[in-house]
Amino acid sequence: MKPISIAIDGPSGAGKSSIAKHLAKEMGFIYVDTGALYRAVGYEVLRQGGEPSDSDFVEKLLPGLKVELKHINGNQRVFVNDEDVSDLIRTPEVSMAASAVSAIPAVRRFLFDLQRETARKNNCIMDGRDIGTVVLPDADVKIFLTATVEDRANRRFLELQQKGIETTYEEVLEDMKKRDFDDSNRKTAPLRKADDAVEVDTTGNTFEQSVEILSRLINDKLKERSGS
């Protein structure tokens, strides 16, 4: 039986990762955070002293780069050249670097096979910017998760505060606006809602409310597809 794939796309800070992770655990699916893969590449570029928008530098780095997603004790961990960088890739600087490298076609090709192969072998929930449009165009369920930029920036600001990362709400808001623009206007696989995706606006929702909405939506869609 073909594995079930669920694609959740949307802008930065919409809650994709936290909601997808929760739902995957609830359903017994593999969770694939594709944004973490781009963050891993961006992190390594910065670590090597490069400029994430410098396609020549980034492309030369790729042959010697090994990026892996490992599921350890039920949690997804991100490895770069066998080093666990999961806790190092969540800073605002790495977030902007991820957006820059994701605009480079060679990087998207580099990570494409890893993403598709995971979905081919496992029931999975995958989130990102172009999952329903490019990576898994035949996904069983497609959701486009969004919220106002102010709401998303506030969530991200609180998340960074909890992690002890010093920044201001204004800085997070400006970074998020820039990332929204960059992600939506890049030439390769821009952020956009797939024609057959269901849009869900989480503005003002609690985490539990958003989880409930998506859980009900996914179950209804899967029942429709199975004909029950």
MDAnalysis code that builds the backbone (N, CA, C; Angstrom):
import MDAnalysis as mda
import numpy as np

u = mda.Universe.empty(684, n_residues=228, atom_resindex=np.repeat(np.arange(228), 3), trajectory=True)
u.add_TopologyAttr("name", ["N", "CA", "C"] * 228)
u.add_TopologyAttr("resid", np.arange(1, 229))
u.add_TopologyAttr("resname", ["MET", "LYS", "PRO", "ILE", "SER", "ILE", "ALA", "ILE", "ASP", "GLY", "PRO", "SER", "GLY", "ALA", "GLY", "LYS", "SER", "SER", "ILE", "ALA", "LYS", "HIS", "LEU", "ALA", "LYS", "GLU", "MET", "GLY", "PHE", "ILE", "TYR", "VAL", "ASP", "THR", "GLY", "ALA", "LEU", "TYR", "ARG", "ALA", "VAL", "GLY", "TYR", "GLU", "VAL", "LEU", "ARG", "GLN", "GLY", "GLY", "GLU", "PRO", "SER", "ASP", "SER", "ASP", "PHE", "VAL", "GLU", "LYS", "LEU", "LEU", "PRO", "GLY", "LEU", "LYS", "VAL", "GLU", "LEU", "LYS", "HIS", "ILE", "ASN", "GLY", "ASN", "GLN", "ARG", "VAL", "PHE", "VAL", "ASN", "ASP", "GLU", "ASP", "VAL", "SER", "ASP", "LEU", "ILE", "ARG", "THR", "PRO", "GLU", "VAL", "SER", "MET", "ALA", "ALA", "SER", "ALA", "VAL", "SER", "ALA", "ILE", "PRO", "ALA", "VAL", "ARG", "ARG", "PHE", "LEU", "PHE", "ASP", "LEU", "GLN", "ARG", "GLU", "THR", "ALA", "ARG", "LYS", "ASN", "ASN", "CYS", "ILE", "MET", "ASP", "GLY", "ARG", "ASP", "ILE", "GLY", "THR", "VAL", "VAL", "LEU", "PRO", "ASP", "ALA", "ASP", "VAL", "LYS", "ILE", "PHE", "LEU", "THR", "ALA", "THR", "VAL", "GLU", "ASP", "ARG", "ALA", "ASN", "ARG", "ARG", "PHE", "LEU", "GLU", "LEU", "GLN", "GLN", "LYS", "GLY", "ILE", "GLU", "THR", "THR", "TYR", "GLU", "GLU", "VAL", "LEU", "GLU", "ASP", "MET", "LYS", "LYS", "ARG", "ASP", "PHE", "ASP", "ASP", "SER", "ASN", "ARG", "LYS", "THR", "ALA", "PRO", "LEU", "ARG", "LYS", "ALA", "ASP", "ASP", "ALA", "VAL", "GLU", "VAL", "ASP", "THR", "THR", "GLY", "ASN", "THR", "PHE", "GLU", "GLN", "SER", "VAL", "GLU", "ILE", "LEU", "SER", "ARG", "LEU", "ILE", "ASN", "ASP", "LYS", "LEU", "LYS", "GLU", "ARG", "SER", "GLY", "SER"])
u.atoms.positions = np.array([
    [0.850, -1.203, 0.000],
    [0.000, 0.000, 0.000],
    [0.884, 1.251, 0.000],
    [0.529, 2.198, -0.880],
    [1.315, 3.427, -1.006],
    [1.248, 4.238, 0.290],
    [2.409, 4.705, 0.785],
    [2.416, 5.536, 2.003],
    [1.591, 6.813, 1.818],
    [1.042, 7.306, 2.899],
    [0.249, 8.541, 2.888],
    [1.179, 9.731, 3.076],
    [1.001, 10.758, 2.268],
    [1.807, 11.973, 2.416],
    [0.902, 13.182, 2.613],
    [1.275, 14.005, 3.584],
    [0.526, 15.226, 3.896],
    [1.481, 16.405, 3.770],
    [1.145, 17.370, 2.930],
    [1.996, 18.541, 2.678],
    [1.412, 19.766, 3.369],
    [2.231, 20.420, 4.174],
    [1.808, 21.657, 4.836],
    [2.776, 22.770, 4.443],
    [2.286, 23.722, 3.678],
    [3.099, 24.853, 3.237],
    [2.624, 26.128, 3.923],
    [3.453, 27.173, 3.804],
    [3.050, 28.458, 4.355],
    [4.255, 29.295, 4.717],
    [4.024, 30.563, 5.036],
    [5.124, 31.471, 5.357],
    [5.758, 31.164, 6.707],
    [6.903, 31.779, 6.935],
    [7.637, 31.609, 8.189],
    [6.789, 32.045, 9.392],
    [6.812, 31.236, 10.460],
    [6.132, 31.610, 11.692],
    [4.651, 31.299, 11.743],
    [4.130, 30.593, 10.737],
    [2.689, 30.279, 10.729],
    [2.349, 29.127, 11.664],
    [3.374, 28.470, 12.200],
    [3.137, 27.344, 13.111],
    [3.243, 25.991, 12.448],
    [3.745, 25.963, 11.207],
    [3.813, 24.714, 10.446],
    [4.565, 23.617, 11.199],
    [5.770, 23.926, 11.633],
    [6.629, 22.898, 12.228],
    [6.056, 22.326, 13.516],
    [5.640, 23.203, 14.430],
    [5.143, 22.722, 15.724],
    [3.848, 21.931, 15.553],
    [2.978, 22.399, 14.671],
    [1.705, 21.702, 14.449],
    [1.942, 20.382, 13.716],
    [2.764, 20.409, 12.669],
    [3.046, 19.192, 11.901],
    [3.717, 18.136, 12.773],
    [4.637, 18.566, 13.609],
    [5.347, 17.645, 14.513],
    [4.352, 16.969, 15.464],
    [3.442, 17.761, 16.021],
    [2.440, 17.234, 16.952],
    [1.519, 16.233, 16.247],
    [1.042, 16.609, 15.065],
    [0.116, 15.751, 14.329],
    [0.788, 14.448, 13.892],
    [2.055, 14.547, 13.480],
    [2.776, 13.342, 13.052],
    [2.900, 12.354, 14.212],
    [3.212, 12.869, 15.374],
    [3.340, 12.009, 16.555],
    [1.991, 11.372, 16.889],
    [0.937, 12.175, 16.783],
    [-0.421, 11.711, 17.077],
    [-0.857, 10.615, 16.110],
    [-0.452, 10.748, 14.848],
    [-0.878, 9.814, 13.808],
    [0.093, 8.659, 13.602],
    [1.266, 8.732, 14.239],
    [2.273, 7.691, 14.036],
    [2.983, 7.823, 12.707],
    [3.053, 9.060, 12.165],
    [3.726, 9.341, 10.904],
    [5.135, 9.879, 11.165],
    [5.969, 9.839, 10.137],
    [7.272, 10.496, 10.182],
    [7.053, 11.995, 9.930],
    [7.734, 12.832, 10.688],
    [7.662, 14.278, 10.467],
    [8.927, 14.737, 9.735],
    [8.735, 15.495, 8.659],
    [9.873, 16.003, 7.885],
    [9.805, 17.524, 7.832],
    [10.730, 18.165, 8.540],
    [10.824, 19.627, 8.572],
    [11.818, 20.058, 7.495],
    [11.303, 20.355, 6.298],
    [12.210, 20.692, 5.199],
    [12.927, 22.015, 5.441],
    [12.278, 22.909, 6.206],
    [12.931, 24.175, 6.522],
    [14.226, 23.957, 7.275],
    [14.260, 22.905, 8.101],
    [15.467, 22.597, 8.867],
    [16.611, 22.195, 7.940],
    [16.276, 21.575, 6.818],
    [17.313, 21.173, 5.859],
    [17.973, 22.418, 5.248],
    [17.152, 23.403, 4.875],
    [17.699, 24.640, 4.311],
    [18.452, 25.442, 5.372],
    [17.953, 25.379, 6.609],
    [18.673, 26.032, 7.702],
    [20.049, 25.386, 7.889],
    [20.100, 24.067, 7.746],
    [21.370, 23.354, 7.915],
    [22.386, 23.802, 6.873],
    [21.920, 23.950, 5.628],
    [22.820, 24.427, 4.571],
    [23.244, 25.866, 4.866],
    [22.275, 26.704, 5.232],
    [22.596, 28.103, 5.546],
    [23.564, 28.212, 6.706],
    [23.375, 27.379, 7.719],
    [24.264, 27.367, 8.881],
    [25.693, 27.033, 8.473],
    [25.833, 26.028, 7.618],
    [27.178, 25.609, 7.209],
    [27.857, 26.681, 6.359],
    [27.084, 27.360, 5.518],
    [27.638, 28.452, 4.716],
    [28.187, 29.544, 5.636],
    [27.398, 29.919, 6.630],
    [27.839, 30.940, 7.593],
    [29.066, 30.459, 8.363],
    [29.056, 29.199, 8.755],
    [30.169, 28.640, 9.536],
    [31.468, 28.654, 8.733],
    [31.313, 28.495, 7.425],
    [32.477, 28.499, 6.547],
    [32.892, 29.915, 6.129],
    [32.175, 30.911, 6.644],
    [32.519, 32.301, 6.355],
    [32.005, 32.803, 5.026],
    [31.028, 32.101, 4.462],
    [30.492, 32.499, 3.161],
    [29.268, 33.386, 3.272],
    [28.869, 33.930, 2.132],
    [27.662, 34.748, 2.032],
    [26.564, 33.852, 1.445],
    [25.453, 33.627, 2.180],
    [24.418, 32.692, 1.729],
    [23.819, 32.986, 0.355],
    [23.893, 34.232, -0.094],
    [23.342, 34.558, -1.412],
    [24.370, 34.388, -2.532],
    [25.606, 34.032, -2.165],
    [26.680, 33.831, -3.144],
    [26.574, 32.416, -3.706],
    [25.891, 32.269, -4.834],
    [25.615, 30.940, -5.390],
    [26.886, 30.165, -5.718],
    [27.930, 30.854, -6.182],
    [29.183, 30.161, -6.506],
    [29.788, 29.524, -5.255],
    [29.849, 30.293, -4.159],
    [30.407, 29.776, -2.905],
    [29.577, 28.599, -2.408],
    [28.253, 28.770, -2.426],
    [27.357, 27.738, -1.891],
    [27.453, 26.460, -2.723],
    [27.455, 26.582, -4.038],
    [27.506, 25.401, -4.902],
    [28.807, 24.617, -4.713],
    [29.906, 25.315, -4.500],
    [31.188, 24.633, -4.276],
    [31.205, 23.882, -2.948],
    [30.352, 24.320, -2.021],
    [30.290, 23.700, -0.698],
    [29.498, 22.390, -0.721],
    [28.535, 22.286, -1.616],
    [27.585, 21.177, -1.605],
    [28.201, 19.780, -1.753],
    [29.185, 19.566, -2.645],
    [29.724, 18.204, -2.791],
    [30.312, 17.627, -1.503],
    [30.806, 18.474, -0.632],
    [31.391, 17.989, 0.618],
    [30.443, 18.072, 1.794],
    [29.156, 18.300, 1.508],
    [28.175, 18.516, 2.569],
    [27.232, 17.319, 2.681],
    [27.087, 16.807, 3.883],
    [26.132, 15.725, 4.142],
    [25.100, 16.230, 5.147],
    [23.861, 16.334, 4.695],
    [22.764, 16.785, 5.557],
    [21.823, 15.609, 5.772],
    [21.506, 15.331, 7.032],
    [20.645, 14.193, 7.345],
    [19.581, 14.571, 8.378],
    [18.415, 13.948, 8.229],
    [17.368, 14.020, 9.249],
    [17.340, 12.664, 9.934],
    [17.477, 12.663, 11.248],
    [17.413, 11.412, 11.991],
    [16.315, 11.523, 13.046],
    [15.582, 10.453, 13.216],
    [14.524, 10.437, 14.228],
    [15.033, 9.656, 15.436],
    [15.317, 10.390, 16.509],
    [15.895, 9.812, 17.715],
    [14.915, 9.972, 18.870],
    [14.515, 8.841, 19.439],
    [13.536, 8.844, 20.540],
    [12.275, 9.628, 20.182],
    [11.860, 9.475, 18.935],
    [10.631, 10.126, 18.489],
    [10.787, 11.576, 18.089],
    [12.013, 12.112, 18.184],
    [12.248, 13.513, 17.820],
    [13.148, 13.616, 16.592],
    [12.839, 14.591, 15.731],
    [13.671, 14.813, 14.555],
    [14.907, 15.616, 14.940],
    [16.068, 15.126, 14.534],
    [17.326, 15.841, 14.758],
    [17.986, 16.058, 13.404],
    [18.684, 17.193, 13.277],
    [19.319, 17.563, 12.011],
    [20.837, 17.459, 12.161],
    [21.457, 16.750, 11.225],
    [22.905, 16.547, 11.271],
    [23.577, 17.132, 10.025],
    [24.687, 17.802, 10.237],
    [25.516, 18.295, 9.144],
    [26.894, 17.661, 9.302],
    [27.268, 16.863, 8.307],
    [28.550, 16.141, 8.364],
    [28.728, 15.435, 9.717],
    [27.667, 14.720, 10.108],
    [27.631, 13.890, 11.328],
    [27.602, 14.679, 12.636],
    [27.437, 16.006, 12.571],
    [27.309, 16.820, 13.783],
    [25.852, 17.225, 13.976],
    [25.314, 17.004, 15.166],
    [23.944, 17.396, 15.472],
    [23.887, 18.917, 15.635],
    [23.220, 19.577, 14.677],
    [23.144, 21.050, 14.698],
    [21.723, 21.531, 14.992],
    [20.877, 20.630, 15.472],
    [19.455, 20.943, 15.667],
    [19.216, 22.201, 16.479],
    [20.032, 22.406, 17.504],
    [19.830, 23.558, 18.381],
    [20.598, 24.801, 17.920],
    [21.377, 24.663, 16.852],
    [22.197, 25.779, 16.374],
    [21.593, 26.482, 15.164],
    [20.524, 25.906, 14.614],
    [20.001, 26.430, 13.343],
    [18.721, 27.252, 13.518],
    [18.384, 27.611, 14.760],
    [17.118, 28.308, 15.005],
    [17.287, 29.789, 15.314],
    [18.427, 30.364, 14.994],
    [18.650, 31.785, 15.249],
    [18.127, 32.626, 14.081],
    [17.833, 33.915, 14.319],
    [17.383, 34.782, 13.222],
    [18.388, 34.837, 12.075],
    [19.684, 34.829, 12.393],
    [20.717, 34.890, 11.356],
    [20.656, 33.663, 10.449],
    [20.501, 32.492, 11.040],
    [20.421, 31.264, 10.243],
    [19.101, 31.225, 9.466],
    [18.048, 31.774, 10.049],
    [16.757, 31.837, 9.362],
    [16.873, 32.626, 8.055],
    [17.546, 33.772, 8.106],
    [17.737, 34.577, 6.898],
    [18.664, 33.875, 5.911],
    [19.668, 33.173, 6.434],
    [20.591, 32.427, 5.567],
    [19.846, 31.311, 4.842],
    [18.910, 30.666, 5.547],
    [18.118, 29.596, 4.943],
    [17.293, 30.121, 3.775],
    [16.704, 31.306, 3.972],
    [15.911, 31.911, 2.902],
    [16.783, 32.207, 1.685],
    [17.997, 32.677, 1.927],
    [18.912, 33.014, 0.824],
    [19.357, 31.775, 0.057],
    [19.778, 30.733, 0.761],
    [20.261, 29.535, 0.054],
    [19.123, 28.797, -0.636],
    [17.891, 28.931, -0.115],
    [16.760, 28.228, -0.725],
    [16.414, 28.792, -2.099],
    [16.925, 29.989, -2.404],
    [16.682, 30.589, -3.717],
    [17.663, 30.085, -4.766],
    [18.640, 29.284, -4.339],
    [19.672, 28.778, -5.252],
    [19.225, 27.414, -5.792],
    [19.000, 27.290, -7.101],
    [18.495, 26.036, -7.676],
    [19.321, 24.805, -7.294],
    [20.639, 24.954, -7.229],
    [21.499, 23.810, -6.898],
    [21.217, 23.277, -5.500],
    [20.880, 24.156, -4.580],
    [20.565, 23.735, -3.212],
    [19.253, 22.965, -3.203],
    [18.273, 23.446, -3.931],
    [16.981, 22.763, -3.979],
    [17.138, 21.384, -4.606],
    [17.954, 21.269, -5.654],
    [18.213, 19.951, -6.259],
    [18.920, 19.042, -5.266],
    [19.859, 19.607, -4.526],
    [20.653, 18.861, -3.551],
    [19.765, 18.204, -2.490],
    [18.706, 18.911, -2.060],
    [17.844, 18.419, -0.990],
    [16.580, 17.711, -1.483],
    [16.284, 17.867, -2.763],
    [15.038, 17.353, -3.339],
    [14.902, 15.839, -3.170],
    [15.922, 15.097, -3.549],
    [15.859, 13.637, -3.507],
    [15.661, 13.123, -2.088],
    [16.340, 13.747, -1.129],
    [16.213, 13.343, 0.260],
    [14.764, 13.471, 0.730],
    [14.123, 14.573, 0.356],
    [12.738, 14.809, 0.763],
    [11.785, 13.801, 0.111],
    [11.933, 13.598, -1.175],
    [11.029, 12.700, -1.894],
    [11.209, 11.244, -1.472],
    [12.453, 10.865, -1.261],
    [12.741, 9.483, -0.858],
    [12.106, 9.170, 0.496],
    [12.137, 10.134, 1.400],
    [11.524, 9.948, 2.719],
    [10.021, 9.708, 2.576],
    [9.370, 10.486, 1.719],
    [7.927, 10.350, 1.513],
    [7.578, 9.067, 0.781],
    [8.484, 8.609, -0.075],
    [8.227, 7.385, -0.847],
    [8.210, 6.155, 0.052],
    [8.957, 6.226, 1.156],
    [9.116, 5.059, 2.023],
    [8.260, 5.087, 3.293],
    [7.730, 6.282, 3.642],
    [7.049, 6.411, 4.933],
    [5.748, 7.198, 4.841],
    [4.795, 6.862, 5.725],
    [3.681, 7.781, 5.952],
    [4.291, 9.023, 6.585],
    [4.088, 10.188, 6.000],
    [4.771, 11.364, 6.542],
    [3.947, 12.640, 6.432],
    [4.282, 13.569, 7.329],
    [3.791, 14.946, 7.241],
    [5.019, 15.795, 6.985],
    [5.007, 16.505, 5.883],
    [6.162, 17.300, 5.475],
    [5.755, 18.759, 5.380],
    [6.534, 19.644, 5.985],
    [6.184, 21.064, 5.888],
    [7.316, 21.865, 5.261],
    [6.932, 22.977, 4.639],
    [7.933, 23.811, 3.977],
    [7.282, 24.947, 3.215],
    [7.893, 25.313, 2.083],
    [7.380, 26.407, 1.259],
    [6.810, 25.906, -0.076],
    [7.344, 24.779, -0.553],
    [6.965, 24.302, -1.896],
    [6.652, 22.809, -1.899],
    [6.160, 22.285, -0.774],
    [5.922, 20.847, -0.685],
    [4.763, 20.427, -1.592],
    [3.644, 21.125, -1.463],
    [2.481, 20.780, -2.275],
    [2.599, 21.159, -3.733],
    [3.470, 22.113, -4.040],
    [3.600, 22.578, -5.425],
    [4.733, 21.894, -6.187],
    [5.821, 21.532, -5.487],
    [7.006, 21.006, -6.183],
    [7.454, 19.638, -5.651],
    [7.667, 19.550, -4.353],
    [8.260, 18.325, -3.795],
    [7.292, 17.149, -3.831],
    [6.059, 17.370, -3.342],
    [5.047, 16.305, -3.319],
    [3.759, 16.788, -3.981],
    [3.795, 17.011, -5.299],
    [2.598, 17.529, -5.977],
    [1.411, 16.567, -5.930],
    [1.670, 15.283, -5.635],
    [0.597, 14.295, -5.558],
    [0.265, 13.921, -4.110],
    [0.607, 14.791, -3.164],
    [0.330, 14.517, -1.751],
    [-1.161, 14.240, -1.541],
    [-1.464, 13.359, -0.600],
    [-2.857, 12.995, -0.329],
    [-3.648, 14.163, 0.259],
    [-2.979, 14.980, 1.058],
    [-3.614, 16.161, 1.656],
    [-2.649, 17.328, 1.531],
    [-3.169, 18.479, 1.089],
    [-2.351, 19.690, 0.986],
    [-3.005, 20.818, 1.779],
    [-2.204, 21.436, 2.635],
    [-2.694, 22.529, 3.466],
    [-1.759, 23.720, 3.323],
    [-2.335, 24.911, 3.205],
    [-1.540, 26.142, 3.192],
    [-1.863, 26.880, 4.477],
    [-0.898, 26.906, 5.386],
    [-1.088, 27.480, 6.717],
    [-0.551, 28.907, 6.747],
    [-1.367, 29.838, 7.198],
    [-0.920, 31.231, 7.212],
    [-1.462, 31.960, 8.437],
    [-1.032, 33.212, 8.605],
    [-1.488, 34.105, 9.671],
    [-0.952, 35.479, 9.310],
    [-1.449, 36.523, 9.970],
    [-0.923, 37.857, 9.687],
    [0.557, 37.900, 10.054],
    [1.312, 38.773, 9.393],
    [2.742, 38.860, 9.666],
    [3.003, 39.317, 11.100],
    [2.132, 40.166, 11.634],
    [2.285, 40.630, 13.018],
    [2.101, 39.474, 14.004],
    [1.116, 38.648, 13.754],
    [0.843, 37.497, 14.617],
    [2.016, 36.505, 14.557],
    [2.510, 36.274, 13.361],
    [3.620, 35.330, 13.177],
    [4.901, 35.856, 13.835],
    [5.143, 37.155, 13.697],
    [6.344, 37.749, 14.296],
    [6.285, 37.676, 15.817],
    [5.104, 37.873, 16.374],
    [4.965, 37.817, 17.830],
    [5.245, 36.405, 18.346],
    [4.736, 35.403, 17.617],
    [4.990, 34.011, 18.020],
    [6.485, 33.703, 17.971],
    [7.129, 34.127, 16.900],
    [8.560, 33.845, 16.743],
    [9.374, 34.588, 17.808],
    [8.979, 35.827, 18.109],
    [9.673, 36.615, 19.133],
    [9.600, 35.918, 20.493],
    [8.410, 35.437, 20.858],
    [8.238, 34.742, 22.135],
    [9.051, 33.445, 22.169],
    [9.097, 32.758, 21.039],
    [9.870, 31.515, 20.926],
    [11.360, 31.782, 21.141],
    [11.871, 32.853, 20.528],
    [13.282, 33.206, 20.675],
    [13.591, 33.641, 22.107],
    [12.658, 34.367, 22.717],
    [12.839, 34.782, 24.109],
    [12.974, 33.569, 25.022],
    [12.122, 32.578, 24.793],
    [12.153, 31.361, 25.615],
    [13.479, 30.620, 25.466],
    [14.110, 30.776, 24.309],
    [15.392, 30.108, 24.062],
    [16.579, 30.962, 24.514],
    [16.271, 32.152, 25.072],
    [17.335, 33.013, 25.562],
    [18.068, 33.778, 24.476],
    [17.460, 33.882, 23.287],
    [18.084, 34.616, 22.173],
    [17.624, 36.072, 22.238],
    [18.575, 36.983, 22.361],
    [18.239, 38.404, 22.510],
    [17.901, 39.046, 21.172],
    [16.722, 39.620, 21.113],
    [16.273, 40.350, 19.928],
    [15.078, 41.184, 20.352],
    [14.508, 41.950, 19.437],
    [13.303, 42.727, 19.733],
    [12.195, 42.295, 18.785],
    [10.963, 42.587, 19.178],
    [9.824, 42.258, 18.325],
    [9.962, 42.966, 16.975],
    [10.424, 44.231, 17.007],
    [10.560, 45.016, 15.777],
    [11.559, 44.368, 14.812],
    [12.660, 43.863, 15.365],
    [13.667, 43.204, 14.530],
    [13.107, 41.919, 13.911],
    [12.383, 41.158, 14.716],
    [11.791, 39.905, 14.222],
    [10.767, 40.203, 13.140],
    [9.961, 41.246, 13.347],
    [8.938, 41.627, 12.366],
    [9.575, 42.018, 11.038],
    [10.613, 42.836, 11.083],
    [11.285, 43.253, 9.842],
    [11.934, 42.077, 9.137],
    [12.575, 41.187, 9.904],
    [13.181, 39.978, 9.313],
    [12.119, 39.117, 8.635],
    [10.954, 39.012, 9.295],
    [9.892, 38.167, 8.751],
    [9.302, 38.772, 7.483],
    [9.140, 40.085, 7.464],
    [8.632, 40.742, 6.242],
    [9.593, 40.529, 5.082],
    [10.897, 40.649, 5.371],
    [11.896, 40.454, 4.322],
    [11.887, 39.014, 3.838],
    [11.772, 38.079, 4.775],
    [11.764, 36.672, 4.384],
    [10.524, 36.343, 3.569],
    [9.372, 36.890, 3.965],
    [8.149, 36.684, 3.191],
    [8.344, 37.152, 1.754],
    [8.933, 38.336, 1.602],
    [9.154, 38.883, 0.259],
    [10.116, 37.997, -0.531],
    [11.226, 37.625, 0.097],
    [12.231, 36.802, -0.592],
    [11.653, 35.440, -0.992],
    [10.917, 34.806, -0.062],
    [10.374, 33.477, -0.338],
    [9.312, 33.509, -1.433],
    [8.536, 34.578, -1.473],
    [7.441, 34.668, -2.445],
    [7.914, 35.127, -3.824],
    [9.085, 35.762, -3.875],
    [9.545, 36.349, -5.141],
    [10.767, 35.683, -5.754],
    [11.268, 34.616, -5.129],
    [12.419, 33.928, -5.729],
    [11.981, 33.231, -7.012],
    [12.904, 33.060, -7.928],
    [12.590, 32.468, -9.229],
    [12.325, 30.969, -9.124],
    [13.067, 30.298, -8.244],
    [12.939, 28.850, -8.119],
    [11.984, 28.478, -6.993],
    [10.912, 27.763, -7.340],
    [9.940, 27.248, -6.364],
    [9.526, 28.286, -5.321],
    [8.922, 29.389, -5.748],
    [8.502, 30.406, -4.778],
    [7.386, 29.908, -3.866],
    [7.250, 30.563, -2.731],
    [6.171, 30.241, -1.806],
    [4.843, 30.622, -2.450],
    [3.958, 29.645, -2.595],
    [2.610, 29.931, -3.082],
    [1.696, 28.764, -2.703],
    [0.424, 29.060, -2.644],
    [-0.567, 28.043, -2.309],
    [-0.840, 27.166, -3.528],
    [-0.764, 25.853, -3.348],
    [-1.105, 24.935, -4.439],
    [-2.591, 25.101, -4.769],
    [-2.943, 24.895, -6.038],
    [-4.326, 25.087, -6.468],
    [-5.307, 24.215, -5.685],
    [-4.849, 23.022, -5.294],
    [-5.745, 22.090, -4.598],
    [-5.490, 22.029, -3.091],
    [-4.801, 23.032, -2.560],
    [-4.550, 23.076, -1.116],
    [-5.678, 23.809, -0.393],
    [-5.913, 23.433, 0.849],
    [-6.898, 24.112, 1.690],
    [-6.159, 25.145, 2.524],
    [-6.582, 26.401, 2.463],
    [-5.916, 27.454, 3.236],
    [-6.517, 27.546, 4.639],
    [-5.632, 27.597, 5.626],
    [-6.058, 27.717, 7.021],
    [-5.331, 28.907, 7.640],
    [-6.094, 29.886, 8.132],
    [-5.526, 31.071, 8.770],
    [-5.554, 30.863, 10.284],
    [-4.362, 30.875, 10.906],
    [-4.273, 30.592, 12.351],
    [-4.184, 31.858, 13.200],
    [-4.404, 33.023, 12.600],
    [-4.299, 34.283, 13.347],
    [-5.187, 34.253, 14.595],
    [-4.584, 34.526, 15.745],
    [-5.325, 34.576, 16.991],
    [-5.610, 33.232, 17.635],
    [-5.272, 32.139, 16.940],
    [-5.536, 30.804, 17.491],
    [-4.526, 30.429, 18.568],
    [-4.970, 29.613, 19.505],
    [-4.011, 28.941, 20.384],
    [-3.443, 27.760, 19.601],
    [-2.344, 27.217, 20.087],
    [-1.751, 26.045, 19.441],
    [-2.772, 24.910, 19.373],
    [-3.482, 24.687, 20.474],
    [-4.451, 23.588, 20.548],
    [-5.582, 23.771, 19.528],
    [-6.021, 25.004, 19.341],
    [-7.083, 25.270, 18.372],
    [-6.631, 24.953, 16.945],
    [-5.405, 25.357, 16.624],
    [-4.876, 25.102, 15.283],
    [-4.693, 23.604, 15.041],
    [-4.193, 22.904, 16.049],
    [-4.014, 21.447, 15.937],
    [-5.360, 20.775, 15.681],
    [-6.377, 21.190, 16.411],
    [-7.713, 20.589, 16.257],
    [-8.264, 20.819, 14.852],
    [-8.097, 22.044, 14.341],
    [-8.591, 22.370, 12.992],
    [-7.901, 21.498, 11.944],
    [-6.576, 21.402, 12.017],
    [-5.839, 20.626, 11.018],
    [-6.090, 19.132, 11.159],
    [-6.209, 18.667, 12.386],
    [-6.468, 17.252, 12.609],
    [-7.800, 16.848, 11.976],
    [-8.821, 17.659, 12.191],
    [-10.142, 17.381, 11.631],
    [-10.099, 17.444, 10.101],
    [-9.401, 18.445, 9.576],
    [-9.285, 18.617, 8.129],
    [-8.582, 17.418, 7.483],
    [-7.465, 17.007, 8.078],
    [-6.707, 15.876, 7.529],
    [-7.532, 14.596, 7.562],
    [-8.184, 14.333, 8.682],
    [-8.997, 13.119, 8.793],
    [-10.133, 13.114, 7.777],
    [-10.777, 14.259, 7.580],
    [-11.867, 14.356, 6.602],
    [-11.355, 14.101, 5.190],
    [-10.193, 14.682, 4.870],
    [-9.621, 14.514, 3.525],
    [-9.231, 13.059, 3.268],
    [-8.635, 12.424, 4.267],
    [-8.217, 11.029, 4.100],
    [-9.423, 10.112, 3.971],
    [-10.513, 10.421, 4.673],
    [-11.743, 9.632, 4.538],
    [-12.326, 9.783, 3.145],
    [-12.274, 11.013, 2.620],
    [-12.759, 11.280, 1.262],
    [-11.983, 10.451, 0.255],
    [-10.675, 10.427, 0.413],
    [-9.810, 9.719, -0.545],
    [-10.000, 8.211, -0.476],
    [-10.291, 7.711, 0.735],
    [-10.475, 6.261, 0.882],
    [-11.891, 5.831, 0.503],
    [-12.760, 6.835, 0.321],
    [-14.125, 6.550, -0.091],
    [-15.027, 6.104, 1.026],
    [-14.566, 6.289, 2.275],
    [-15.389, 5.882, 3.411],
    [-16.177, 7.053, 3.972],
])
